[in-house]
Amino acid sequence: MMWARKIIFLSLITSGLLAVTLLYGFLVGSTCQYSISIYVPDDDRDVLLTCYRGKVVALQTKRADDGHIISKWRVEARQLRFGQQTVYFVYSRTPLVTGVHHDDSNDRFNQISSGYNFLFYKIIRVDNEALIFQNFPRNYVHKAKIEGFLDFWDMWRQQGEQ
């Protein structure tokens, strides 16, 4: 009987620590207010990523050589932040260009990623640029322009530098 109480106690402590950690990530992630512009040369597509109060909207656009849009997706997520680690809980992927079927890199990226609700990125800010380290679906480092702040701590650092 004594071991059962110890297991229950350890389970409660572990559950409490997990809840506090997730709450921290949710609260810090909810302080975002940014816009990030990314050009992905390997896929030849543009990504506009915005975050406000923890809600992330990404517009992923693939254009033809003549400039017209071949495919465009809107991806919606919630942001959690733990230091430089960003976790996106993706809850919606919507193709915005319909009626025409193209098998392009933008569609393939969203089809491959559609099976995953949690995407993990390390984001390092250097002035008005962000280095975004991606390891799925392949290892890649994106260099992007950023306006605004990633979270409360990023805002605090920016104000301290002024």
N, C-alpha and C positions, 0 to 999 in steps of 0.2 A: 504494500500500500504506500509506503514512503516513496518508492521510486515513481509511482504514478503522480504524486504531488509534485515531485521535482520536474517531471516531464511537462506537466501542465504549467508550472511556474516558468520554465524555460521557454515554452511555447508562447506564453503571454508576453514575456520580455522581448522575445524575437519579433513577435507581431507588432508590439509597441514601437520598437526601433524602426521597423520597416515603415510603419505608418508615419512616424515623425520624419523619416528621410523623404518619403514621397510627398508629404505636405510641404517640406522645405523646398523641394524641387518645383512643385506646383506654384507656391507663393513667389519664389524668385523668378520663375519663368513668366509669371503673370505681370511682371513689371516691365516687360519689353515694350519698345516703341521704335521700330527700325524698318528700314527698307534696304534690301540688298539686291544689287544687280550683278548677275553672273552670266558670262558667256562660256559655254562648255564647248571647247574646240573639237574634242573627240567625237561629240555627237552633233556638232554644228547647230546648237540650239541656245536660246536665251532663256534665262530664268529670272523672274522678278519675285523676290521673297519679301513679304511684309509680315510684321508681327505687331499686334496691339493688344495689350492686356491679356497676353497669353495665347491669343488666337492667331494662328499662322495661316496665311494664304499664299500659295505659290502658283504663279502662272508660268507654265513651261511652253515655249513657242518654238516651233520649227518652221523656217521659211524656205521657199524655193529660191533658186538663183535669181529669178526676176523680182523677188521681194514679196510675193503673195504668200499667205500663211497656208502651210500644208497641214499642220496639226497644232492644236493648242489644248492644254489640259489645265484644270484648276484642281489643286490639291489642298485640302484643308486639314489642319492639325492643331493640337494643343502642344504648347512648349513647356518642357521642364528643363531647368538649368541647375547644374551641379558644377560650379567653377567654370572651367572651359568646356566641359562636356554638355552638349545640348541633346536632349531626347525629344523627338517629335512623335506624338501619339496621333497617327494619321487616321481620320475617321471618314474621309470622303475623297474620292478621285473621280473627276468628271471630265470627259472629253468635251471640249467646247466647239470643235469642228466636227460636225456629223454629216452623214450622207455620202461622204467620199472616203473610201478605204485606202489608206496608205500604210505600208509597212515600213515606217521610218524609225529612226533612232529614238525619237521622242515617245512614240507609241510603244516601242519595245521596252524602253526604260520603265514606263508606267505599268505595262503588263507584268514585267518581272517583279517590280516592287509591290504590286497589288496584294501579294500574299503576306506582306509584312505590315503590321500596324505600328511597330516601333522602329524608328530609324535613329541611328546614333551618329553624331558628328562632333568632332572637336573643332571649336571655333576660336581662333586667336585673332584679336583685334590689334592692328598696328595703325594708329592715326585714323585715316578715313578708309582703310582697307581691312578686309577680313580674309584670313586664311582659313579655309574650310576643309578639314581632313575627312575624307569619305573612305569607307572600306567596303561598301556594298553598293552596287553589284560588282564594283572593282575598286582597287585602291587608287585614289586620286586626290590631289590637292588643288582646290579651286582658289583662285585669287579674285576677290570681288570688291566692288565699291560698296561702302556702307554709309548710311545716314541714320542718325539717331543712336539709340543705345540698346545693347543686347539684354540687359537686365539692370536691376537696381545698383549692383556693384559696379557695372560698367559706367553707368551714369555718374556715380560717385567718383570714380577714377577720373572721368573726363572733367568734372567740375574742379577736382583737386589740381589738375594740370593747368587750369586757366588762371 
